[in-house]
Amino acid sequence: EMRSRRASILQSLEKQERVYRTLRPKAQALLRHQQHLQERSDQLERLTADRVVLTRLLAQISDALPESAWLTRLECTKNGQVEGMLEGRAKSFQDVTQFLDRLKSVGGMTNVRPLATSVITDQGTGKEWIAFSVQIQRPLIQTAAEPAPALEGGSATAPPSLKTGVERP
């Protein structure tokens, strides 16, 4: 009777082993797929956090613009920090100086460096404008001085509306 029971247990275990061997590659593939999905999820979470910081930075740059200045070009790259170049036009050198001063006071900005300013003449109207370019740098990660956006209903609040610049008179 013991031999019979032992034989039936052995057969049962051999059957389970065969099933396990057939399912093992599928289980390993599922585990690899699960790991891949987790990595993608982590990457998307980092992108979402970066988006909030970049949106806030754009809003801060927009708020720093005087009423008589506008941007014509914005280039940014991010690699642990946001580095970029802003180009624009203003009615006067005072507007450019005011813009630079305001940019320097933006929270988290580590580098604001004027690259060029020049007087240009609009061929259509004959008016003179001040063309400027500025290099900026800011850490991508949020600092303690910058609180995270308030959450309402599980989503971040919308950033303040961005100015598009003043149209030429």
TAHU-V109593 format. One record per run of one state. SS is the DSSP state (alpha for helix, beta for strand, coil for the rest). FROM is the first residue (numbers start at 0). LEN is the number of residues. Records with the same first field share a line. If there is no record, write none. Layout:
SS: FROM-LEN + FROM-LEN
//
This chain:
coil: 0-1 + 64-4 + 78-2 + 90-2 + 104-4 + 121-6 + 139-11 + 152-2 + 156-13
alpha: 1-63 + 92-12
beta: 68-10 + 80-10 + 108-13 + 127-12 + 150-2 + 154-2
//
